Amino acid sequence: MKKIPLLLLIIPFIVCFSGCELYNPFHITTFIPPESTANPSPAPTPEPSYEPIAKDYKATFTSSGYTGTTFTFYIDLNYDSGNNRLVIVAVGIESDNDTLPSTAVTFDHKQMTRAVTRNITGGGSLVMAEVWYMLDNDLPALSGSMYEIQATSSEEVKCAMYGISVINVKQAAPETTASEATDSANLISLGITTVSNGAWIFDGYQDENNDGTVAPSHPDQTVQANSKNGGSFAGSTREVPAADSVTNGWSTDSSAGKQVTAAAAFAPAL
């Protein structure tokens, strides 16, 4: 077999640098994929999944017009610990003394944490609304019993409260709070911004001397309490499916004098 000099095999592949095309006697081709000019779309970020916050149990209390410094009622817990529980107590105070009282709330003899408070004084009277809370780790481990909720005041006042137990709540302080006060009106509103999808808003309302009815000003507010304690006390819960700035409020059918409302929003557990 006749050998072909190596140089003769190399020469056809040498490119002429003066501009001549490459001679390829063996018809060898190389596929080079074209560069894409389109910007690839990023993969969508999935929405975080969470168990919706759900109501476990609710109880209410009103002093029905009598004054005092200690007020007690009882609430059940249907869920054991480990279900990301939260207990909320909203308190309304009305007084014919405009001295601002020091207040505290306990659950099963343990101190609760104040989330938000608002008051308005003047002319020898005071109204106040507060929201208190306790997280799962501080609640009794076992459910199925009635537990004491007690509010105390350093001054003689009229008091009303509601307590509500919920589950599937992020075990942290409220993600946002808000409050509002007004005088000589029959409508009060507050704006509050939730940060998390599925957050719940818990609020309390107190007025000075309304003898008529009290109603929430937004259809998404679910009334949890509505009673008389010298003035009128009320409270609601509200689920906000997507993080948003919303308005809660209360209206009366007669002049309510001084009005206050306070609210706290809690995120669901992820």
Buried (B, 14 or more C-beta within 10 A) or exposed (E): EEEEEEEEEEEEEEEEEEEEEEEEEEEEEEEEEEEEEEEEEEEEEEEEEBBEBBBBBBBBBBBEEEBEBEBEBEBBBEBBBEBBBBBBBBBBBBBEBBEBBEBEBBBBEEEBEBBBBBBBBEEEBBBBBBBBBBBBEBBBEEBEEEBEBBBBBEBBBBBBBBBBBBBBBBEEEBBBBBBBBBBEBBEBBBEBBBEBBBBBBBBBBBBBBBEEEBBBEEEBBEBBBBBBBBBBBBBBBBBBEEBEEBEBBBBBEEBBBBBBBBBBBBBBBE
